[in-house]
Amino acid sequence: MLEGNVLYGQSGGPSSAINASALGVILEAMEHKDVIHKIYMMHHGIVGAINDDIIDVTDEDVAELKKLRHTSGAYFGNVRYKLLDWKDSEKDYRKILKTLKKYNIRYFFYNGGNDSMDTCNKISTYLQKVGYECRVMGIPKTIDNDLPITDHTPGYGTSAKFIANSMIDIDLDNASYPQGRVIVVEIMGRHAGWLAASSALANLQGHGPDLIYVPEIPFEMDKFYADVDKVYQKKKRCLVAVSEGIVDKNGSFIFQVGKKVDAFGHLRLGGVCQVLSTNVADALGVNSVALELSFLQRGACRIASKVDIEEGEGVGREAVKRAIEGVSDKMIAITRLSSKPYKIEYTLADLSAVANYENKLPRDMINEEGNNVTEKFIEYAAPLIDGELDDTFTSGLIDVPHLKNYRPL
């Protein structure tokens, strides 16, 4: 077996399950001390590897580490940094290789979404090119649920659970008045509507959105007015869920913040709920309110899905197991065997097949009118929000880790 040390990094937006995946990597690595001698974390993802900013967690208290299961954010620091293709520039890759050699890293794990798998794939091919033996594995994470091949991604279930329960609270509040408001709730989702769709799970309790709009269906403002008016005339209130990334028939975002893009070319979104709320109030003469769930929907460990967190830890553990067996250049995927009862298994996906591809909400999970979901989506999503975590709070507050060698700043 290949002996050496582990290096793990977090990338992209935080989620409620990414720290569970970190824990899975750490705990599984600790069980193979004959092969893995040290366990290191990159501080702020791949930038930590480039800058030799490394955290040693080998001797941390396991009881404190286990608190990562219910800790929000990316505890070891995330990053949005786009590596150039090494064929165009080897500058960053040489620095990464220097770090790998310094710490005798033979097992490299990178935890993130589409862009992160691209980073993972580039590093893997570069290490093969220079002849440095290191097993490279991708670990899936994205609340957007838009990674291909895998049935779903860790992080999605908890965000979906938070969104659905938030919609119940909002609807009950709105129903308290003789004449309620048109409430437009903005939910994350740049190109895929999985998160906005999850708001429909609230209807299993009879208090969910009346209308749902996702990026997969071109948005028409006049149709939106008609949809809202139809609901409002009947109920004297209306609850709307909308993806931040809804687009018109030309594929242009209904609303974006400026023209600046991030390292991966993504425009900044957020604020479409205010546009729709203002417009519908003017068009229909109703009282309307805009609500943006924003970062709260990706840091919802206080209402975590047990299924989601267990799978988050599971993909981390599986990545270590497979790497020790000799597997490399793969991402751990989740394959659903059944929904009733809910059962999955962990499988492998080629990094190159995942990198920079998106899995969008299928048309048969969206209703014919394009303003809600179908029962097929409910059957798909309902198992993912199930179960609650124990021992999450101390004196009414989330019990976060306190490590000896590291503290998030």
KOLGUZA-377047 format. One record per residue: x, y, z of N, C-alpha, C, O in turn; residue in one letter. Coordinates in steps of 0.2 Angstrom, whole numbers, plus 5000, padded with zeros to 4 digits. Layout:
N
XYZXYZXYZXYZA
...
//
This chain:
409
500449945000500050005000500450065000501050065003M
500250114997500550184997500550215003500050235006L
501150225006501150265013501350335012501650355007E
501050375016501150445016500650485020500350455025G
500450545018500050595022499450615018499450615012N
498950635021498350665018498350735018498550775023V
498050765012497950835012497250845009497050825004L
496850885013496150895011495950975011496251005015Y
495550985006495351055005494651065004494351025001G
494351125006493651145005493651204999494051244999Q
493151204995493151254990492451264988491951224989S
492351324985491651344983491251374989491551394994G
490651384988490251404993490151364999490151304998G
490051385005490051345011489351305011488851325007P
489251255015488651215015488651185022489051185026S
488051155024487951125030488251055031488251035036S
488451035025488750965026489450955024489750905025A
489851015022490551005020490950995026491450955025I
490751015032491251005037491150925040491550895042N
490550905038490450825040490850785035491150735037A
490950815029491450775024492150785027492550735026S
492350835029493050845032493150795038493650765038A
492550795042492650745047492650675045493050635048L
492350655040492350595037493050575035493350515036G
493350625031494050615029494550605035494950555035V
494450645040494950645046494850575050495350545051I
494250555051494050495055494350435051494550385054L
494150435045494350375041495150365041495450315041E
495450425040496150425039496450405046496950365046A
496150425051496450405058496350325059496750295063M
495950295055495850215056496350185052496350115052E
496850215048497350185044497950215045498350235041H
498150205052498850235054499450195051499950225051K
499350135049499850095045500050125039500550115036D
499550165036499650195029499750265029500150295026V
499250295033499250375033499550395040499250375046I
500050435040500350455046500150525049500150535055H
500050565044499850635046499250655042499150635036K
498850705045498250725042498250805042498250835047I
498250825036498350905035497750935031497450895027Y
497550995033497051025030497351085026497751125029M
497151105020497251165017496951225020496251215021M
497251275021496851335024496651375018497051405014H
495951385017495651415011495851375005496051405000H
495651315005495751274999496351274995496951274998G
496351274989496951264985497451314986498051304985I
497251374988497651434989498151414995498751434995V
497851375000498251355005498851305003499451305005G
498751264998499251224995499751264991500351244991A
499551314988499951354984500451394988501051404987I
500151414994500551464999500851425004501051455009N
500751365005501051325010500751345017501051355022D
500051355017499651375022499251315024498751305022D
499551275029499351205030499151195038499551225042I
498651165039498451145046498451075048498251035044I
498851055053498950995055498350975060498351005066D
497950925059497450905063497550835066497050805069V
498150805065498250735067498150725074497850665076T
498350765078498250755085497750795089497750805095D
497250815085496750855088496250805092496250745090E
495950835097495450795101494850775097494550815093D
494750705096494250685092493550705094493050715090V
493450715101492750745103492650815100492050825098A
493150855100493050915097492950915089492550945086E
493350875086493250865079492550835077492350855072L
492250795081491550775079491050825079490550815077K
491250885082490750935082490650965075490251005074K
491150955071491150975064490450945060490250985056L
490150895063489550865060489050925060488650925055R
489050965065488451015065488751085065488451125068H
489251095062489551155061489451185054489651155049T
489251245054489051285047489751315044490251305047S
489651335038490251365035490751315032490551255032G
491251335030491851295028492351305033492751355033A
492351265038492751275044493551285043493851325046Y
493851255038494551265036494651315031495251325029F
494151345029494151405024494051375017494451335015G
493651415014493551395007493851445002494151495005N
493751444996494051484991493751484984493451424983V
493751534981493551534973494151554970494251614968R
494551504967495151524964495251474958495251414959Y
495251504952495351464946496051444944496451494942K
496251384944496851364942496851374934496451344931L
497351404931497451394924497651324922497851284926L
497551304916497751244913498451244914498851294912D
498751184917499451184917499851184911500451194911W
499551174905499851174899499951254897500451264893K
499551294900499651364899500151394904500551444902D
500151374910500551404915500651354921500151324924S
501251334923501351284928501551324935501751284939E
501551384935501751424941501351394947501751384952K
500751394947500351374953500551304955500551284960D
500551264949500651194950501351174953501351124957Y
501851214951502451194954502451214962502751174966R
502151264964502051284971501651224975501851204980K
501151204971500751144974501151084975501151054980I
501551064970501951004970502451014976502650964979L
502751074977503251084982502951074989503251044993K
502351094990501951084996501851004997501950985003T
501650974992501450904992502150864994502150824998L
502650884991503350854993503550865000503750825004K
503450925002503650945009503350905014503650885019K
502650895013502250865018502150785017501750755020Y
502550765012502450695009501750675008501450625011N
501350715005500650705003500550654998500850664992I
500250594999500150544994499350534993499150494989R
498950574997498250564997497950634997498050675002Y
497650654991497450724990496650724989496450694985F
496350764994495550764993495350834993495550874996F
494950844988494650914987493850904987493550874983Y
493550954991492850944993492551014990492651064992N
492050994985491751054982491251034976491050974976G
491051084972490651074967490951074960491451044959G
490551094955490751084948491551114947491951084944N
491651174949492251214948492851174952493351174950D
492651154958493151114962493351054959493951034960S
492851014956493050954952493550974946493950924944M
493451024943493951054938494651064941495051034938D
494651094947495251104950495651034952496251024950T
495250994954495450924956495750884950496250854950C
495350894944495550854938496250884936496650844933N
496250954936496950984933497550964937498050944935K
497450954944497950934948498150864947498750844947I
497650824946497750754945498150744939498650704939S
497950774933498350764927499050794927499550764924T
499150844931499850874932500250834936500850824934Y
500050804941500450754945500650694941501150664942L
500150674937500350614932500850634927501350594926Q
500850694925501350724920502050724923502550704919K
502050744929502750754932502950694936503550694938V
502550644936502750584939502750574947503150544950G
502350624950502250614957501750574959501150584957Y
501850524963501350474965500850504970501150514976E
500250514969499750544974499050524971498950534965C
498650494976497950474974497550544975497550574980R
497250564970496850624970496050604969495850574965V
495650624974494950614974494550674975494750714979M
493950674972493550734973492950704977492750654977G
492750754982492150744986491650794985491750854985I
491050774983490550814981490250854986490150834992P
490050924985489750964989489451024985489851054981K
488851034985488551094983487751094985487451044984T
487551154988486851154990486451164984485851144984I
486751184978486351194972486051124969485651124965D
486451074971486251004969486350994961485950954958N
486851034958486851034951487450994948487651004943D
487750944952488250904950488050844946487550814948L
488350834940488050774936488250714939488650704944P
487950654937488150584938487850564945487550514946I
488050604950487750584957487050604958486750654955T
486650564961485950574962485750634965485350674964D
486150654970486150724974486750734977487250694977H
486850794980487450814983487350824990486850854992T
487850804995487850825002487850905002488150934999P
487450925007487250995008486551015005486251065008G
486350985000485751004997485150985002484651025003Y
485150925005484650905009484450955015483950965017G
485050975018484951025024484651085022484251115025T
484951115016484651175013483951175011483551215013S
483751115008483051105006482651105013482051125012A
482851065018482451065024482351135027481851145029K
482951175027482851245030482351285026481951315028F
482451275019481951315015481251295016480851335016I
481151235016480451205016480151225023479551255023A
480451225028480251245035480151315036479751345039N
480651355032480551425032479851445028479551495031S
479751415023479151425019478551415024478051455023M
478551365028477951355032477851405037477351435038I
478451435040478451485045478151555041477751585044D
478351565035478151625032477451625030477051665031I
477251565028476551555026476051565032475551595031D
476251535037475851535043475751605046475251635048L
476351645045476351715047475851755043475451795045D
475951745036475451775031474751765032474351805031N
474651695034473951675035473551705041472951695042A
473951735045473751765052473251825051472851845055S
473251855045472951915044472351905039472351855035Y
471751945040471151935035471351945028471151905024P
471851985027472051995020472851995020473152045023Q
473151945017473851945018474151975012473852015009G
474851965011475251995006475451945001475351885001R
475651974995476051934991476751934993477151984993V
477051874995477751874998478151834992477951774991I
478651864990479151834985479751824989480151864991V
479951754989480451734993481051704988480951664984V
481551744988482151724984482551674987482751674992E
482751624983483151564985483751554980483651564974I
484251534983484851524979484751474973484251434973M
485151474968485151434962485251474956484851504953G
485851474954486051514948485751484941485451524938R
485951424940485651394934485251334935484951314930H
485151314941484751254942484251274948484351304952A
483651244947483051264951482951214957482451214960G
483451174959483351124964483151154971482751124974W
483451204973483351234979482651264979482251254984L
482451304974481851334974481251284974480751294977A
481451234970480951174970480851144977480251124979A
481351144981481251114988480751144992480551114997S
480651204991480151244995479451214994479051214999S
479351174989478651134988478551084993478051064995A
479151064997479051005002478651035008478350995011L
478651105008478151135014477451115013477051115017A
477251105007476551085005476351025008475751005008N
476850975010476650915013476350925020475950885022L
476450985022476151015029475551065027475251085032Q
475451075021474851115019475051195019474551235019G
475651205020475851275021476451295017476951315020H
476451285010477051305006476851355001476351385001G
477251364996477251414991476651394986476551334985P
476351444984475751434979476151434972475851404967D
476651464971477051474964477751464965478051484970L
478051434961478751424961479051434954478851404949I
479551474953479951494947480651474947481051494952Y
480851434942481551404942481851434935481551444930V
482551424935482951454929482851404923482951434917P
482551344924482451304918481951324914481851304908E
481451364916480851384912480951464911480951494916I
480951484905481051554904480451594907479851574907P
480651654911480151684915479851744911480151784907F
479151744911478851804908478451844913478051814917E
478551904913478351954919477551954918477251954924M
477251954912476551964912476151894914475651894918D
476451844913476251774915476251774923475851744926K
476851794926476951804933476351844936476051824941F
476151904933475651944936474951904936474651904941Y
474851864930474251824930474251774935473651754938A
474751734936474851684940474651704947474251674951D
474951764949474851784956474151814957473851794962V
473951844952473251874953472751814954472251824957D
472851764950472351704951472351674958471851664960K
472951664961473051644968472751694972472351674977V
472851754971472651814976471951814976471651834982Y
471651814971470851824970470551764974469951774977Q
470851704975470551654978470751654986470251634990K
471351664987471551664994471651724998471751725004K
471651784994471851844997472551855000472751885005K
472951804998473651804999474051764994473751724991R
474651764993475051724989475751724991476151774993C
476051664991476751644993477151624987476951574984L
477651654985478051644979478751624981479051654984V
478951564978479651554978480051564971479751534966A
480551594971480951604965481651594966481951614970V
481951564961482651554960483051624959482751664955S
483551634962483951694960484151704953484251754950E
484151644949484451644943483951634937484051614932G
483351654939482751654933483051694927483251754928I
482851674921483051704915482451724911481951684911V
482551764906481951774901482051734895482551684895D
481651744890481651694884482351704880482451654877K
482751754882483351764878483951734882484551734880N
483751704888484251684893484651734897485151714900G
484351794897484651844901484351844908483751834909S
484751854913484551854920484051914921484151964919F
483451894925482951944926483252004930483152064930I
483751984935484052034939484752014940484851954942F
485252054940485952034942486252104945486052154944Q
486752094949487052144953487752164949488252134950V
487652224945488252244941488452194936488152144934G
489052204933489352164928489952124930490252094925K
490252134936490852104938490652024939490152004941K
491251984937491151914938491651884943492151924944V
491551824945492051794950492651764946492651774939D
493051724949493651694946493451644940493751634936A
492851614941492551564936492051594931491751564928F
492051664931491551694926490851704928490451714924G
490751694935490051694937489851764939490151794943H
489251784936488951854938488751854945488551794948L
488751904948488451914955487651914955487451964951R
487351874958486551874958486351894965486751894970L
485651904965485351924972484951984971485252034969G
484351984973483952044973483352034968482952084967G
483251984965482651974960482051974964481551994961V
482051954970481351954974481152024974480552044974C
481552074975481352144976481052174970480552204970Q
481352154964481152174957480452144956479952184954V
480352084958479652054957479152074961478552084960L
479352084968478852114973478652184971478052194971S
479152224969478952294967478452294961477952334961T
478652254956478252254950477552224951477052254948N
477452174955476852144955476352194960475752194959V
476652224964476352274968476052334964475452354965A
476452354959476252404955475752384950475252414948D
475852324947475352294942474652274945474152284941A
474652244951474052224954473752264959473152254961L
474152314962473852354967473852314974473352334978G
474252274975474252234981474852244986475352274983V
474852224992475352234996475852184995475652124996N
476452194994476952144992477552154996477852204998S
477852094998478552095002479052054999478851994996V
479652074999480252034996480652005002480852045007A
480751945002481251905007481751875003481651834999L
482351885005482951845002483251805008483551825013E
483251735007483451695012484251695012484551685018L
484551715007485251725007485751675010485551615009S
486251695014486651645017486351595022486651545023F
485851615025485551575030485351505027485351455031L
485151495021484951435018485551385017485451325016Q
486151405017486751365017487051355023487551315023R
486851385029487151375035486651355040486651385046G
486251305039485651285043485751225047485351185048A
486351215050486551155054486051145060485951095062C
485751205062485351195068484651155066484351135070R
484551155060483951115057484151065052483851045047I
484751035053485150995048484650925047484350905052A
484750905041484450835039484950785041485550785039S
484750735045485150685047485450645041486050625041K
484950635037485150595031485750635027486250605025V
485650695026486150735023486850735026487350725023D
486850745033487450755037487850685037488450675036I
487450625037487750565037488050545030488550515030E
487750565025487950555018488550605017489050585014E
488550665020489150705020489750675023490350675020G
489650645028490250615032490450545028490950535027E
489950515025490050455021490450465015490850425014G
490350515011490750525005491450545007491850525003V
491550575012492250585015492550525017493150515015G
492250485020492550415022492650375016493150345016R
492150375012492250335006492850355001493150304998E
492950415001493550444997494150415000494650394996A
494250415006494850385009494950315008495450295006V
494350275009494450205008494650185001495050145000K
494350224996494450204989495150224987495550184984R
495450284990496050304988496550254991497050234988A
496450224997496950175000496950114996497450084995I
496350094993496350034989496650044982496750004978E
496850114980497250124974496850164969497050174964G
496250184971495850224966496050294966496250324971V
496050324960496250394959495850424954495550394950S
495850494953495550534948494850524947494550524942D
494550514953493750494953493450544959493750574963K
492850554958492350584963491950534966491650494962M
491850534972491350494975490650514973490450574974I
490250474971489550494969489050454973489250404976A
488450474973487850444977487450414972487150454968I
487250344972486850314968486250294972486250254977T
485650314970485050294974484750224971484650214965R
484650184976484450114975483650114975483350074972L
483350154980482650154981482450214985482850244989S
481850244984481650294988481150274994481150314999S
480850224993480350194998480550124999480250084995K
480950095004481350135008481850175005482150145000P
482150225008482650265005483350225006483550205012Y
483650215001484350175001484750194995484550204990K
485450204997485950224992486550184993486650144998I
486950194988487650164988488150214986487950264982E
488750214988489250254985489650224979489850164979Y
489650264974489950244968490550294965490650344969T
490850284960491350324957491150354951490850324946L
491350414950491250454944491950484942492350504946A
492050484935492750514933492750594934492250624933D
493250614936493250694937493150724931492850784931L
493450704926493350744919492550744917492350784913S
492150694919491450694917491050734922490450754920A
491350754927490950804932491150874931490750924932V
491850884930492050954930491751004925491650984919A
491451054928491151104924490551084920490251124916N
490251034922489551014920489051024925489151024931Y
488451044923487851054927487251004926487150984921E
486950984932486350944932485750984933485651004939N
485351004929484751044930484151004932484150944931K
483651044934483051014936482650984930482551024925L
482550914930482250894924481550914923481150934927P
481350924916480750954914480150914917479650944919R
480150844918479650814921479550824929479050794932D
479950854932479950874939479550944940479450974945M
479450974934479151044934478451034931478351004926I
477951074933477251064931477251094924477651134921N
476651074920476551094913476551174913476751204908E
476251204918476251284918476951314919476951374918E
477351274921478051304923478051344929478551394930G
477551334934477551384940477551344946477351364951N
477751274946477751234952478051174950478351164944N
478051124955478451064953477851004953477351014954V
478150944951477650884950477850844956478250854960T
477350794957477450744962478150704961478350684967E
478350694955479050664955479550694958480050664961K
479550764959480050794962479950784970480450774973F
479350784972479250774979479450704981479850704987I
479350654977479650584979480350584979480650554983E
480650624975481450624974481750664981482150634984Y
481450714982481750764987481550744995481950754999A
480950714996480750705003481150665007481250685013A
481450615004481950575009482550615011482850595016P
482750665007483350695008483350745014483950765017L
482750765017482750805022482550775029482450805034I
482650705029482350665035482850665040483450665039D
482650665046482950655052483350715055483450765052G
483450715062483750765065484350745069484450685071E
484850795070485450775074485350785081484950825083L
485750745085485650745092486350785095486850795091D
486350805101486850845104487150895100487850905099D
486750935097486950995093487051055097487551095095T
486751065102486751125106487051115113487051065116F
487351175116487551175123487251245125487451295123T
486851245131486551305134486251345128486251405129S
485951305124485451345119485851365113485551395108G
486551355112486951385107487251325103487451275106L
487351335097487751275093488351265096488751315097I
488551205097489151185100489751175095489751115092D
490051225093490551225088491251195091491351195097V
491651175086492351145088492851195091492751255089P
493251175095493751225098494451175097494551135102H
494751185092495351145090495951175094496051235095L
496551135095497151165098497551205093497851255094K
497551175087498051205082497751255077498051275072N
497051265077496751305072496051335075495751305079Y
495951395073495351425074495151475068495551515066R
494551465065494351515060494351585062494151605067P
494651625058494751695059494251735055494251795055L
//
